[in-house]
Amino acid sequence: MKLYSLSVLYKGEAKVVLLKAAYDVSSFSFFQRSRNS
């Protein structure tokens, strides 16, 4: 099982802001549709 996530965050004065996020969950079987149907 492989699960990839990449997030770019900016640490400001008061809070952290999520600038960009990318996910590759294709290798994680929970997110794949069943091929038995």
PDB file of N, CA, C and O in Angstrom, chain B, residues numbered from 101:
ATOM      1  N   MET B 101       0.842  -1.185   0.000  1.00  0.00           N
ATOM      2  CA  MET B 101       0.000   0.000   0.000  1.00  0.00           C
ATOM      3  C   MET B 101       0.881   1.241   0.000  1.00  0.00           C
ATOM      4  O   MET B 101       1.719   1.424   0.883  1.00  0.00           O
ATOM      5  N   LYS B 102       0.681   2.084  -0.996  1.00  0.00           N
ATOM      6  CA  LYS B 102       1.379   3.368  -1.056  1.00  0.00           C
ATOM      7  C   LYS B 102       0.323   4.465  -1.082  1.00  0.00           C
ATOM      8  O   LYS B 102      -0.715   4.326  -1.730  1.00  0.00           O
ATOM      9  N   LEU B 103       0.592   5.527  -0.391  1.00  0.00           N
ATOM     10  CA  LEU B 103      -0.323   6.663  -0.361  1.00  0.00           C
ATOM     11  C   LEU B 103       0.533   7.917  -0.348  1.00  0.00           C
ATOM     12  O   LEU B 103       1.355   8.097   0.551  1.00  0.00           O
ATOM     13  N   TYR B 104       0.350   8.787  -1.334  1.00  0.00           N
ATOM     14  CA  TYR B 104       1.196   9.973  -1.455  1.00  0.00           C
ATOM     15  C   TYR B 104       0.382  11.241  -1.235  1.00  0.00           C
ATOM     16  O   TYR B 104      -0.766  11.350  -1.664  1.00  0.00           O
ATOM     17  N   SER B 105       1.002  12.187  -0.561  1.00  0.00           N
ATOM     18  CA  SER B 105       0.397  13.493  -0.346  1.00  0.00           C
ATOM     19  C   SER B 105       1.508  14.534  -0.296  1.00  0.00           C
ATOM     20  O   SER B 105       2.544  14.326   0.336  1.00  0.00           O
ATOM     21  N   LEU B 106       1.280  15.653  -0.968  1.00  0.00           N
ATOM     22  CA  LEU B 106       2.243  16.746  -0.953  1.00  0.00           C
ATOM     23  C   LEU B 106       1.485  18.032  -0.674  1.00  0.00           C
ATOM     24  O   LEU B 106       0.536  18.369  -1.383  1.00  0.00           O
ATOM     25  N   SER B 107       1.900  18.742   0.352  1.00  0.00           N
ATOM     26  CA  SER B 107       1.233  19.984   0.726  1.00  0.00           C
ATOM     27  C   SER B 107       2.253  21.100   0.847  1.00  0.00           C
ATOM     28  O   SER B 107       3.351  20.903   1.368  1.00  0.00           O
ATOM     29  N   VAL B 108       1.875  22.286   0.357  1.00  0.00           N
ATOM     30  CA  VAL B 108       2.717  23.471   0.483  1.00  0.00           C
ATOM     31  C   VAL B 108       2.001  24.432   1.421  1.00  0.00           C
ATOM     32  O   VAL B 108       0.882  24.870   1.154  1.00  0.00           O
ATOM     33  N   LEU B 109       2.667  24.747   2.521  1.00  0.00           N
ATOM     34  CA  LEU B 109       2.065  25.591   3.543  1.00  0.00           C
ATOM     35  C   LEU B 109       2.859  26.881   3.715  1.00  0.00           C
ATOM     36  O   LEU B 109       4.074  26.908   3.518  1.00  0.00           O
ATOM     37  N   TYR B 110       2.155  27.949   4.085  1.00  0.00           N
ATOM     38  CA  TYR B 110       2.802  29.223   4.385  1.00  0.00           C
ATOM     39  C   TYR B 110       2.536  29.563   5.843  1.00  0.00           C
ATOM     40  O   TYR B 110       1.387  29.633   6.279  1.00  0.00           O
ATOM     41  N   LYS B 111       3.617  29.775   6.591  1.00  0.00           N
ATOM     42  CA  LYS B 111       3.465  30.106   8.011  1.00  0.00           C
ATOM     43  C   LYS B 111       3.455  31.624   8.160  1.00  0.00           C
ATOM     44  O   LYS B 111       4.494  32.281   8.089  1.00  0.00           O
ATOM     45  N   GLY B 112       2.272  32.155   8.366  1.00  0.00           N
ATOM     46  CA  GLY B 112       2.128  33.594   8.540  1.00  0.00           C
ATOM     47  C   GLY B 112       2.300  33.994   9.997  1.00  0.00           C
ATOM     48  O   GLY B 112       2.677  33.176  10.837  1.00  0.00           O
ATOM     49  N   GLU B 113       2.023  35.244  10.284  1.00  0.00           N
ATOM     50  CA  GLU B 113       2.151  35.753  11.653  1.00  0.00           C
ATOM     51  C   GLU B 113       1.162  35.073  12.602  1.00  0.00           C
ATOM     52  O   GLU B 113       1.524  34.662  13.704  1.00  0.00           O
ATOM     53  N   ALA B 114      -0.092  34.960  12.156  1.00  0.00           N
ATOM     54  CA  ALA B 114      -1.134  34.456  13.049  1.00  0.00           C
ATOM     55  C   ALA B 114      -1.498  32.996  12.798  1.00  0.00           C
ATOM     56  O   ALA B 114      -1.857  32.275  13.729  1.00  0.00           O
ATOM     57  N   LYS B 115      -1.405  32.558  11.540  1.00  0.00           N
ATOM     58  CA  LYS B 115      -1.858  31.202  11.231  1.00  0.00           C
ATOM     59  C   LYS B 115      -1.088  30.608  10.068  1.00  0.00           C
ATOM     60  O   LYS B 115      -0.337  31.295   9.377  1.00  0.00           O
ATOM     61  N   VAL B 116      -1.292  29.317   9.869  1.00  0.00           N
ATOM     62  CA  VAL B 116      -0.678  28.604   8.747  1.00  0.00           C
ATOM     63  C   VAL B 116      -1.714  28.496   7.634  1.00  0.00           C
ATOM     64  O   VAL B 116      -2.864  28.133   7.881  1.00  0.00           O
ATOM     65  N   VAL B 117      -1.301  28.813   6.406  1.00  0.00           N
ATOM     66  CA  VAL B 117      -2.207  28.795   5.262  1.00  0.00           C
ATOM     67  C   VAL B 117      -1.781  27.693   4.304  1.00  0.00           C
ATOM     68  O   VAL B 117      -0.604  27.588   3.956  1.00  0.00           O
ATOM     69  N   LEU B 118      -2.732  26.873   3.879  1.00  0.00           N
ATOM     70  CA  LEU B 118      -2.465  25.836   2.885  1.00  0.00           C
ATOM     71  C   LEU B 118      -2.501  26.476   1.502  1.00  0.00           C
ATOM     72  O   LEU B 118      -3.556  26.921   1.050  1.00  0.00           O
ATOM     73  N   LEU B 119      -1.351  26.525   0.830  1.00  0.00           N
ATOM     74  CA  LEU B 119      -1.277  27.143  -0.488  1.00  0.00           C
ATOM     75  C   LEU B 119      -1.667  26.170  -1.590  1.00  0.00           C
ATOM     76  O   LEU B 119      -2.429  26.524  -2.491  1.00  0.00           O
ATOM     77  N   LYS B 120      -1.155  24.955  -1.526  1.00  0.00           N
ATOM     78  CA  LYS B 120      -1.436  23.969  -2.572  1.00  0.00           C
ATOM     79  C   LYS B 120      -1.303  22.576  -1.992  1.00  0.00           C
ATOM     80  O   LYS B 120      -0.447  22.329  -1.144  1.00  0.00           O
ATOM     81  N   ALA B 121      -2.150  21.666  -2.449  1.00  0.00           N
ATOM     82  CA  ALA B 121      -2.076  20.277  -2.001  1.00  0.00           C
ATOM     83  C   ALA B 121      -2.325  19.354  -3.181  1.00  0.00           C
ATOM     84  O   ALA B 121      -3.183  19.618  -4.024  1.00  0.00           O
ATOM     85  N   ALA B 122      -1.567  18.271  -3.231  1.00  0.00           N
ATOM     86  CA  ALA B 122      -1.736  17.260  -4.281  1.00  0.00           C
ATOM     87  C   ALA B 122      -1.743  15.891  -3.626  1.00  0.00           C
ATOM     88  O   ALA B 122      -0.954  15.615  -2.723  1.00  0.00           O
ATOM     89  N   TYR B 123      -2.642  15.040  -4.092  1.00  0.00           N
ATOM     90  CA  TYR B 123      -2.783  13.709  -3.516  1.00  0.00           C
ATOM     91  C   TYR B 123      -2.808  12.664  -4.623  1.00  0.00           C
ATOM     92  O   TYR B 123      -3.391  12.887  -5.684  1.00  0.00           O
ATOM     93  N   ASP B 124      -2.182  11.537  -4.376  1.00  0.00           N
ATOM     94  CA  ASP B 124      -2.261  10.387  -5.277  1.00  0.00           C
ATOM     95  C   ASP B 124      -2.697   9.199  -4.436  1.00  0.00           C
ATOM     96  O   ASP B 124      -1.882   8.561  -3.770  1.00  0.00           O
ATOM     97  N   VAL B 125      -3.991   8.912  -4.476  1.00  0.00           N
ATOM     98  CA  VAL B 125      -4.528   7.822  -3.665  1.00  0.00           C
ATOM     99  C   VAL B 125      -4.866   6.607  -4.529  1.00  0.00           C
ATOM    100  O   VAL B 125      -5.539   5.686  -4.066  1.00  0.00           O
ATOM    101  N   SER B 126      -4.404   6.598  -5.777  1.00  0.00           N
ATOM    102  CA  SER B 126      -4.731   5.497  -6.691  1.00  0.00           C
ATOM    103  C   SER B 126      -4.154   4.169  -6.219  1.00  0.00           C
ATOM    104  O   SER B 126      -4.688   3.110  -6.549  1.00  0.00           O
ATOM    105  N   SER B 127      -3.071   4.213  -5.454  1.00  0.00           N
ATOM    106  CA  SER B 127      -2.452   2.970  -4.990  1.00  0.00           C
ATOM    107  C   SER B 127      -3.086   2.460  -3.690  1.00  0.00           C
ATOM    108  O   SER B 127      -2.741   1.378  -3.215  1.00  0.00           O
ATOM    109  N   PHE B 128      -3.997   3.225  -3.125  1.00  0.00           N
ATOM    110  CA  PHE B 128      -4.647   2.845  -1.872  1.00  0.00           C
ATOM    111  C   PHE B 128      -5.979   2.174  -2.201  1.00  0.00           C
ATOM    112  O   PHE B 128      -6.877   2.824  -2.737  1.00  0.00           O
ATOM    113  N   SER B 129      -6.118   0.912  -1.897  1.00  0.00           N
ATOM    114  CA  SER B 129      -7.256   0.117  -2.367  1.00  0.00           C
ATOM    115  C   SER B 129      -8.614   0.616  -1.856  1.00  0.00           C
ATOM    116  O   SER B 129      -9.633   0.326  -2.483  1.00  0.00           O
ATOM    117  N   PHE B 130      -8.662   1.342  -0.761  1.00  0.00           N
ATOM    118  CA  PHE B 130      -9.927   1.848  -0.227  1.00  0.00           C
ATOM    119  C   PHE B 130     -10.613   2.791  -1.213  1.00  0.00           C
ATOM    120  O   PHE B 130     -11.842   2.865  -1.243  1.00  0.00           O
ATOM    121  N   PHE B 131      -9.833   3.515  -2.022  1.00  0.00           N
ATOM    122  CA  PHE B 131     -10.379   4.508  -2.936  1.00  0.00           C
ATOM    123  C   PHE B 131     -10.670   3.939  -4.324  1.00  0.00           C
ATOM    124  O   PHE B 131     -11.204   4.649  -5.176  1.00  0.00           O
ATOM    125  N   GLN B 132     -10.332   2.682  -4.566  1.00  0.00           N
ATOM    126  CA  GLN B 132     -10.580   2.075  -5.869  1.00  0.00           C
ATOM    127  C   GLN B 132     -11.936   1.398  -5.878  1.00  0.00           C
ATOM    128  O   GLN B 132     -12.373   0.841  -4.872  1.00  0.00           O
ATOM    129  N   ARG B 133     -12.599   1.452  -7.028  1.00  0.00           N
ATOM    130  CA  ARG B 133     -13.893   0.798  -7.160  1.00  0.00           C
ATOM    131  C   ARG B 133     -13.707  -0.707  -7.294  1.00  0.00           C
ATOM    132  O   ARG B 133     -12.701  -1.187  -7.816  1.00  0.00           O
ATOM    133  N   SER B 134     -14.677  -1.414  -6.821  1.00  0.00           N
ATOM    134  CA  SER B 134     -14.631  -2.873  -6.916  1.00  0.00           C
ATOM    135  C   SER B 134     -14.766  -3.300  -8.370  1.00  0.00           C
ATOM    136  O   SER B 134     -15.627  -2.799  -9.093  1.00  0.00           O
ATOM    137  N   ARG B 135     -13.913  -4.226  -8.796  1.00  0.00           N
ATOM    138  CA  ARG B 135     -13.946  -4.691 -10.181  1.00  0.00           C
ATOM    139  C   ARG B 135     -14.769  -5.971 -10.311  1.00  0.00           C
ATOM    140  O   ARG B 135     -14.831  -6.551 -11.395  1.00  0.00           O
ATOM    141  N   ASN B 136     -15.397  -6.418  -9.236  1.00  0.00           N
ATOM    142  CA  ASN B 136     -16.168  -7.655  -9.255  1.00  0.00           C
ATOM    143  C   ASN B 136     -17.581  -7.460  -9.792  1.00  0.00           C
ATOM    144  O   ASN B 136     -18.231  -8.442 -10.151  1.00  0.00           O
ATOM    145  N   SER B 137     -18.075  -6.233  -9.858  1.00  0.00           N
ATOM    146  CA  SER B 137     -19.452  -5.992 -10.276  1.00  0.00           C
ATOM    147  C   SER B 137     -19.612  -6.090 -11.771  1.00  0.00           C
ATOM    148  O   SER B 137     -20.716  -5.913 -12.286  1.00  0.00           O
TER     149      SER B 137
END
